[in-house]
C-alpha cells in the first residue's frame, strides 16, 4: 500500500512537470533523459553511470629549478555501456604553449614549451604522442575498451613551471604551487561523450572522481602540502614536527608546526638528501601540491560533523610577512564549521583543508591558493569563497567549463551568508553589491544580459556576471520565495541526489522542484533562460478606502523580491516584503494592495542586494 502511494505521488509530480511550463532542453541533454541516465524527478536515472580511474603518480621538483618531472600509472575503468575505441587525454599545462587557445591577453612569463611526454603506453604498448597538441590529446586504442573493462596507461612527462602570477607556478624562488600537473583521462559522460573542450585561461575544469596515490620527491628541508592525507609524516619530518602535526589534528588552538626560523635552521624535515612525501585521496576530482623551504606552517582542527564528532584539519602555509595569513587557520576553522552547520549545512566531506599563499585566489580539492592582501577582512572573504567551493564543484562533480554558474554562483552565495555572520548584514551586503552585482546592474550592454544557461564556452564577455552575481541572485531569490527551511530541504535533495556524480543544470532544476514539492519551472525559466535583468517601476499609486493600490511594472523581467518602504504623514514607517512569488502569474506587472487607514506620504521600492538598474522610477510622493 505504501509503495503504491509513493508511486502515485511520484507520478503526479512528474505529470505536473510535464503539464506546467517546460524548460528548454538541448537535444543531447534530452537523449540522456530518454536513455534513463537522468530522471525528471531530479535523481540520477536507473541507467546512470560514470567512469572512474585510479592514479598512482610520482613527481620530483628541486627548487629553485623550475622543472617538474613525473610518471604515472592509470587504471581507467569504463563503466559506460559504450565500447570505447579511443580515449581523450587532458594536458592542462599546455595552456602555456605558444598558440594555445586562450580568451585573454598574456605576459611573456606565462609562456612555456608546455608538457613534454617522454613515454606513453597503453596496456604496455608504446604509443605515439602528438607533440603539437594543446590541452586535448586523442589516443587510438589498439584493442577497444569494452563496457565494464579497464585499460592500463603509463605516462612519463616533464615540464617547466612558469613565473607569471596565475593558478599555478613559481610563487618565489623556492616556493612553488603545482597544479594540473599530470596528464589525465578526460571525462566521458552520458550526454556529451568525451569532453573535448580545450581548456583556456578563463574557464575552469571538468574532472571525474578518482582515487589517487601521489608521491612528491623534494630535496631535504622542503615541506610539501597537498590534497589528501599524508601517509608518512614520521619518515619525512623530524619527530618533534611530526608530533606537532599530529597534535594539531585535535587542537582548536593554532599550533605552529614550523616557524620561519625553524625552517631556516634546517631542522624540520628528515635529513635525507631527498624526501618523498606520500599522499592519498579517494573519490576526489584532482590533486594539487605546494612546496616551500621558507614558509610558516600553522594548523589546527575543528569539529565538522556533530553526529560523529569528526574533525577536519585546517592548515596554512605562508610567507611570515603576510599578516593576513597568520589569521588563516582560525578563519578557516570558522569557515569549515560554519559551512558545515549552516549553509549548505552539509558536514565538510574531506579530512583537511590547506590555505597556501600564492597568486590565484583559486580552489582545489582540500587546497586553496590565495593571494596576500593588506586587508585582513578581505583576505577572510576570499578564503571563505574558495573554501565554499568544497561543496561545488568538489562534492558535486560540476562541469565548470560549460556551466560555471553551478559552482561559482553557489560559492558567491555562501560567501555572503557566512560574511553576514562574520561582519554583519550591512557590511556583507555592501561588499556583495559592489563586488558582485553593481557591474552588471549598471552595464546595459547586450552581452551582460545573455541568459545564465548560456554555456560558458560560448561567452567571451559577460562570463563573470553569468557565473557569479546573476546566478547567486537567483539562488537568493529562490531562498526568499521558499523560506529557509524549505529551501534547505530542496538544496539537500539536490546535493544528496548528485554528490560524487556529474549534475547538469536540469538536474538542479528538477531536484529543487522535487525537494520543495513545488513546480518551479516558471522561476527557473525566468532566471536562467531569459535575457532578464532587475528593473522595477512604481508606475501608479491609487488611494482607496482603507488601502492603497500599487501598480508595479517589471521592466527588467527577472522575478526578484523587493521591499515596499512606506512613510506615513505622521513620520512613521513600515516595510512590506514581497517574494518572487508575486511574479508567478504575470512576470511583467503586478498589483500590490497596502492596507492602511493612515495617510501615506511616500513610497519607495527597494531591492536590497537585488540592485535596480534604474532607481529613478522606484518612488512615489503624495501631492
N, C-alpha and C positions, 0 to 999 in steps of 0.2 A: 504493500500500500504506500509506504514512504517513498519507494523507488518510483512509483507511478506519479506521485505528487511532484517529486523533483523533476522528472521528465516533462511534466505538464508545464511547470513554471519555466523551465529552460526553453521549451518550445514557444511559450508565449513571449519570452524575451526575444528570441531570435526572430519571430514573426514581427514583433514591434520594431526591430531594427530594419527589417525589410520594408515594412509599410510606411515608416517615417522617412524623413529626408535621407537619401542615400549619399554617402560621401564618394567623391571621385576616387577611383582606384585605377592605377596604371595596369596595363594588360598583363605584365609579368607578375605583378602582385596578385591579380585575380587568379592566375594559374595556381599560385601557392594555396589559395583557399579552396580551389576546385580539386586539387590533389590531396587535400586533407592534411597538409603540413601545418596549416594555421586554421584557427577556428573563429567564427564570428562571435563566439561568446568571450573572446579575448584571450583564450588559453592556447598553448601550442596544440596543434591538431593531433589526432591519433597517429598520423604518419610522420610527425615531426622528427627530424634528425639533425645532427650537426657533427662535423668531423673533429678529430682530436689528434694531438701529437704529443710525443714525449721527446724532450730536448735534453741532450747531455752536451753541455757547452764548456769549452775551456778557452780562456783568453789570457794574454800576457801583455802587460804595459809597464814601461820603465821610465817615468818622468825624469828629466824634462823632455826626453824623446817623446814625440807625439804619435809614435807607431802603435797600433793595436793589432796584435796577431791572434788569430782564433782558429779553432777547429770545433766541429760539432758532429754528433751522430743523432739523426732524427728518425724516430719511428712514427710514420704517418698512417693513421687508420681511416679508411674510407667507410664511414657509417651510412653513406647515402645509398639509395637504390640504383645509382648510376655506375656504369663502367667508365672509369677514367683512363683515357688514352694519353693524357698529358697532365702535367702539373703546372701551376703558376707559382713562381717564387717571387718574394718581395725582397728588395735590397734597398732599404730606405736611405742608406748613406750615399747612394748615387745621386741624390738630390744636389750634392755638391759638385758634380761634374759639369764641365762646360757644355752648354746646350740642353741640359735637363729642363723639362717643363717646369716653369715657375710662374707665379702670379705677380710677385713683387720684384722690385729692384734688389740689387745686392752689392756688397762691398767686395773688393778683391780678396779679403781674408775669409770670405765664405766659400771660395772656390778651392777644390782639391781634385785629385785624379779619381776620386771615388774608391770603390771597393775592387780590389784585385782578387779574383777567385783562383787559388793555386791548384786545387784539385776538387773535382765534383764526381761523386759516384752514386749510382742508383743500383741497389741490390748488389753492390760490389763491382759493378761495371762502370768503367770510366766514361764520362760523357763530356762533350764539348760544352764550353760556356761562352755565350755571346758577349764578348768584351765591350761591344758597342751599346749594349742595352742600358737603360736607365733604371728606374725603380721596379720594373716588371721584367721577369725572365721566364719565358715559356720553355718547358722541358718535356720533350717527347719521351714516352716510356717504351722500351723495347717489348715489354710484356704489359698488357693492360692491367690496371688495378681494379680488381673486381669488387663488387659490393661486399662489405664486411671483411675485406682483406686489408693487409698493410704493406707498406713499402719502406725499405731502409735507405736512408740518404746519409752520405758522408761528405762534408764540405770542409775545406781549409781555405782561409782567406786572410788578407791583411789590408789595412787602410791607415790613413793618417788623419788624426783629429784636426779640425780647423781651429783657428784662433779668434774668429769673429764671434761676438755675443750671439747666442742662439739657444736652441733647445738642448744642445749637447756640444761638447768640445772643451777647449782649454779655458779654465777659469783664471788661473795664474800659472806660473812656470811649473809648479809641482802639484797643482790641484786640478783634476780633470773630472768632467761629468760625461759618462759614456752611456749613450742610449741608442736604441735602434741599431745596434752594432752587429747583429748576426743575420745572415740570410735566413729567411723563414718561408714556410709554405703559406701561400695566400689563403684567404677564406674561400671555401667552396660552399655556397649556401643553396637553399631550397627555392629561391625566387630569381636569382640572377646568375647562378653558376659561379664560375671563377671571378673573383674580384680582380679586374684588370685595370682599374683606375690608377693612373700614375699619381704617386704622392707628389705634392708640391709644397711650397713654403707657407701656404696659408691654411690649407685643410689639415685635418688630423687623421685618425687611424681607424682601422677595422681589423681586428685580430681574433683568432679563435682562442678558446680557453684550453690551455695546455699544462702539462707538468714539466717542471724544469729542475735540472741539477746544473749549477753554474759554478765553475772553478775559476777564480781570478788570481793570477800569479803576479806578484809585485815585489820589488826589492824590499829588504828589511827596512823598518822604520816607516813604512807606508801603511796606513789603515785603509780598509775597504768597507764601504757601506753599500748595501744592495737590496733589491727586492728579495723577500723571503726570509728564512730563518738560518742564521749562521750555524753550521754544523760542527765546527771545530775551533771554538774560541780558545780552548786551552792549548791548542797547537800553534796558534798564530799570535796570541797575546801572552805577555808576561803574567804570572799568576795573580799579582795584585790587580791588574786591569781586567783580567777575566772575571775576577771576583766582584769587582765594581759593576761590571756589566750584568752579572747575574743578580746582584743586589738590586739594581735598578728595575728589574722586571717586576718587583713587588713594592716599589717605593713610590709614594705620592710626591715626595720632595725631589727636586732635581739633584742628580748625582753627577759630578764631574768625572766622567770615565777617564778622560785625559785632557789636561790643560795644554795651552800652547807651550808653556815652559817645559812640561813633561815630554811633549812631542820633540821639542828642541834638544832635550837631554838624551834622546835616542834610547829610551828605556821602556817604551810602551809595547813594542811588538817583540816576538821571538827573534833572536839574533842570528837566524839563518841568513845566508846570502839572499835567498828568495823565500817568500812565504806564499802558500796557496790557500786562499780563503774560499771555503766551500759553502755554497748557499743552496737551499732547496725551497721550492714553492710549488704548490699544487693548485690546479684549476685557476690559473691566472692568465691574463692576456699578453703579458710582456714582462721583461726584466730590464732593470736599469742599475747603473753602478756609479758610485762616487769614489774617488781616490784622492788622498792628500797625505802629506807628512808634516803639515803645519797647522791644520785646522783643530780648533777645540772640538771636543766630543762630549756632549751632555745627554742625559737620558733620565727618564722616569717612566711611570706607567699609570694606568687608570682603569677602573672597572667599566667595561662597556656592555656587559650583559649581567643584569642583576639576578636573573633566574639561575645562572650557573656560577656567578662570581668571576667569570672570565675577565682577565685583564689584557690590555693591549699596551705594548711598549711604544713610547714616544721618544724619538731620538733627534738630535740635531748635530750637524757638522758645519763649522763656520769659521771664518776669519775672526780672531779675537777682537779686532777693532770694530766689528759690526754690532753696535749696541742692540739693534732690533733682534738679532739672532740670539742674544743672551736671554731673551724672553720666549724664545721659540718653543721650548719644551713645555712650559706651563701653558702657553697659548694653545699649543697642540693638544695637550691633555684636555683643556676646555672644549676644543673642537670635537675631539673623539667622543667625549662624554655627552656633550650637548646634542650632537647629531644622532647619537645612539638612542638617547632618551626622549628627544623632542621631535625634530624634523630631520630626516624622514621617520625617525623613531624605529629604526631597524638597527640592532646591535652591529657595531663596526665588525666587518666579517673577517678581518685579517689579523695576524699576530702582532704586527707592528706598523709604525709609520716613521719615516725619516725625513726631516727637512734639511736639504743640502743647499748651501749658499752658492748660487750660480748666477745666471742671467735671465732665464726664460720666463719665470712665473708659469711653470708648466707642471702638469700632473703625470704621474706614472704609478703603476701598482705599488703601493706601500712606500712611495717616494714622492717628494715634491722638490723641484729645482727652482728656488725662488731667489729673486734679486734683492740686494741690500738697499734699504732706504733709510733716510734720517728720521722719517715719520714712523714711530713705533706703532701707532694705532693703524696706519695704513698697511704696515707690514702684517699685522694680525689679520686685517681684512683680506689681504691677498692669500695668506696661508689658509684661512678659513675656506676660501673659494676652492683652492687646489685640493685640500683635504676632502671637501664635499664631493669632489669628483670620484672618490672611492665608490660611491653608490651608482653614479652614472659617469663614465661607462664601464667601471671595473667590476661592479656587482651585476650589472646588466650589460650584456655584450653589444652595446650600441654600435651601429655603423656611423661613426662620427664623420667619415668622409662625405657621405651623402646627406646625413640628417643630423648635423651638429646641434640643432636645437634640442635634440633629445638628451643631450648631456650638458652643454653649456647653459641652456635655459634653466635647467634644474640647479646647477651649481650657482647661478646668478640668483635664483630664488632662495636657496638655502643661505647664501651669504647675507641677504637682507634679514632673514629670520633670525639667524644667530647674531648678526650685528645689532639687531634691536635689543637682544638680551644683554649684549656687551656694553653698548654705548648709549642706549635709549632710542626710542622711536624717532624722535625728531632728527638727531644726528644721522642715524642709519638711513632714514628715508631721504634726507638731504643728499647724502653721498650717492645713494642708489639713483636718484633722479638726475643728478648732474653727471654721474659717471656712466650710467647705463641707458637713460631714457631721453635726456634733453636733445642729444644729437639727432635722434630720429624724429622726435616730436616737432622740431623746428626746421627740419630739412624736407622741403616739398618735392624733391627730385623723384622721378619715376622709379628709379632703381630701389629706393628705400621702401617703397610700398608694394614690392612684389610679394606674393603670398609666401608665408612661412614654409609651406610644404615644398617650395621650390628646392630641388636638390642643391646642396652647396657646390657641387661640381659645375653647376650651370651659372653660378654667380661670380662676378668679379667685384662689383660694387654692391653695397647693401648686405654683404655676407655677415658682417659683425652684428648688425641690428637684427637680422633674421635668426641668428644663432643665440644671442644673449638677451637683449632687452625685450623684444617683442614676444618671444615665447614665454619668458619669465612673467610678463604681464598676463599672458593667457592663463598661466598656472595660478597666479594670484586671483584673477577674475573668477576662475572656477572654484577656488577655495572660498572666495567671498560668497558665491552663489550657493554652494553646497553646505557651507559651515564646516568648521574644523573637524568635527567628529566624522561626518560622512565623507569629507574629502580625504581624510587619512585612511578610512576604510577602503575607499576606492584606490588610493595610491598603493596601499599594501596589497590589494588584489592584483594590481599590475605588477608589482615587484615580486610577489610570490609566484605569479604565473611565469615570469621571464628571467628571474635571476639565474645566472650561469648559462643563459641562452642568448639568442640574437633577435630581440624585438625590433619591429619596424613601426612607423607611426600608427598604422591601422591597428596594431596590437595594443598600443597605448589607448587609442580612442575606444576600442571595443572593451578593453579591460576596465576602463574608468566608467563606462556605461553599465557594465555588468556589476562592478563593485558598488556603485551608487544605487543600483536598481532603477536608474532613470535613463531614458534615451537622450543622450547628449549630442547627437549628431548635428542638431541645429547650431549648437555652440561651437563645436569643432569646425563645422563648415565656415562659420562666421570668422573665426580667428585664424584658421590655418589655410583656407582655400580661397580667400578673397583678397583684394587689394586694399583692405581697410586700413584706417588709422583712427586716432581718437580726436574727435572734434564735435562737441555738443553745443547746441544753441538753445537758449531760453527764448523762444520766439513769441510767446504771448502769455500774459497773465490776466485771468478773468476773475473778478471778485464775485462770489456768490453769497448765498445765505448761510453764514457759518462756515464758509470754506473759500479756498482759492483754487482755481483750476490752472495748472501749469502745462502749457504745450511745449514739449521739448523735441527738437529735431536732432537726429543722429546724422550729422553731415559726414563724419568720417567713416561711419559704418560699423566699427568694432563694438561688440556688446560689452561695454565697460561699466563697472559700478561707479556711482557718484554720490556725493552728499548734496543735499539741498540745505543751504545755510540761510536761515530766516532771521531777520532783525525786525522786531516789532517797534511800534511807535513809542512804547514806553522804555525802549533801550534794551530790553531783554532779548535773548536769542534762543533759537532752537536749531537742532540739526536733525534732518530726516535722511536716513540712508536708504539708497535703492541698489539692490543687487542686479547683476546682469539679467536676472530672470525677467525684468521688466521689458526686455527686448525680444523675448522668445517669439511672440506672435507677430510683432511688427518691428523689424530691425531698423526702420527708417525714422519712426517717430513714436512718441508715447505721450500719454496724458497722465499727470500725477495730481491727485487731489490732496491738498493740505487743509485738514480740518482745524479751524480755529475761529473763535469768536473775536479775537483780538485783531486790531488793525496792523497790517504788515507795512513796514516802511521800505524794506529792501530784501531782495532775494539774490543769492549767488549759487551757481553750480560749481562744485569743487571736486575734482577727481583725485586729489592727493597724488599718489605715485602714478596714477593714470593721467599723465600730463596732457592737457588740452592743446591742440595745435594753434587754436585761436581763441584766446580768453575774452576778447572784446565783446562777444555776444553771449557771455555767460551770466550777465547780471541784469536785474530789473529794479528800478526805483519808482516808488509811488509818486504821482504828480502832486 
